Amino acid sequence: MAIESVTTSPWKLEKRVLPQHTDYAGVMWHGAYLAWLEEARVEALAAVGMPYCRVSGEGYEMPVVRLQLHYRQALSHGDRVIVESQVLPRQGVRWPWHSRFCLPDGTCAAEAEVELVIVQSSGGGRGVLRRPPAFLAPALAALTQGPQPVD
């Protein structure tokens, strides 16, 4: 599936399927995918210098408002998985991400589309923001560029 990403290369999070991620048959449980998706987004944000605890500390949150997960191949206990995430072009107030759960050989085991919004969680405001707050805007711009090579 071709995606139109504004990110030139994906953010990557390496994981291993552990017993707590699986059901009784040793197959990765669907809830573990969701946790890894959030971890991937939080780690990418931290990589551009914006720990999520600062976002929350400033009185903002980025809740998921839409999620689609397409399973292609079961992941099993012991599998090494690379979660590759790309930022897609913003759609109004929604901030979409596309992620793939890949095995080391490149096989895509699952794909996810997640849409976030930015909301003010303190100070009486609870509405969805049309623009990110000033302190967060540079980090969001850096996320769209993807990880930068280390010299």
N, C-alpha and C positions, 0 to 999 in steps of 0.2 A: 504494500500500500504506500503510495507516494504521498508525502505530507508537505505542505508549504510552510516551512519553518523560517522564522527570522533568526534562529540560532544556527550558526554555521557548523558547529559540532555539538554533540549531545553532552549533557552533564552525566556523569557516570557514578553509580554507587554499586560496589561489589558486596554481595551477600552470599551466605550459604544457608541452604534449607536445613534447619535444626529440628529436633524432635518437637519443640513447642510450636513450630509452624505447620505441623502436619495433623491429619486426622488419624484414626486407628489403622488405616491401610497404608500409612506412610506417604500419603499424597498431600501436597501443600494445600492448606485450608484457605478458603477464599478471603477471610479476614486478614490473613498475613500479607496478601497483595496490597491491601489498602494501607496497612501500616508502612510497608516499604515505599509506597508512592509518597506518603507524607514525609517519611524520612529523607527521600531523595530530594524533595522540594526544600525542606528545611536545611539540608546540607549544602545544596546549591546556593541558597541565600546566604548561608554562613561563609561560603567560599568567596563571595563578593563583598565580604566585610559587614554583613548585616545579620547578626544572630537573631533568631526569631524571638528570643526573650526580650530583645530591645523593642521589636515591633509591638509586642504585648505590653511591655513596660510603658511605651508611649501612648497606650490606650487604643490600639488598633488590633484587628484580627483579620485573617484571610480564610474564611470558611469555604468549604467545597459546596457549590450549588448544583453541580451536575457531574456525574461520573458514569462512564461506560467502560466495561472491562470485557475484552474478548479473549477467551481461552483458546489456545491453539494446540498445546501439548501439556500434559501433566508435568508438574515439577515434583520431585521426590526427595525424601530425606537424603541429605548428603550432596545434592546438586549444588554446584557453584553457579551463581546467577549474577548477571550484570544488568542493573536497571539503567537504561539509557533514557534520559528525559530531554525534551526540547520545548522551548517556549514558542507558541504559535502566535500569529498576529492577534492583537487585542481586538475583541468584538464588543464594542460599547464599554460597559462597565465590567465585562467578564474578561478574565485573564486565563486563557486556555493553555494547557500543557498536553503534550503527547508523550507517552512513555512506552518503552518496550522492555520485556523481561527476556533477556537473551542468555542462552547457554554459551559456554566458551567457544564452541564450534560455530557460533553465529546463528544457530537456530532460534527463531522467535517463539517462545513458549506462550506469551500473552502480550496483548497490547491494551493500553488504557488511554482514555481521553478524560481529562479532569478540567473543570472550569471553576475558578476561584473568583471571589469578589473581595474588595477591601471595605471593611466596615469600621466605624468608630465605636469602640466598646465602652468608652468612658466619657465623662463630661456631658452626659445627657443626650449625645448624638447616637443614634442607632441605625441611621440610614446607610445605604450603599454609596460609597464615594465615587464620583465621576472621574476624579483625578487622584493619584496617590499623594499622600502628604509629602511635603518638601524633603523631609529627612529620609524618606523611603525611595523617592524617585530615582536617584542615582543607582541604587542597588538593583532596582527593577530594570533599568536600562542596561546595566552590566549583565544581568541574567540573559537578556535577549541576544547578547553577543556570544554567549557560550563560554566555555572555559578557555582561558588564554594560555598559549604555550609558555612553559617556564624556560627562561634563558639559561 
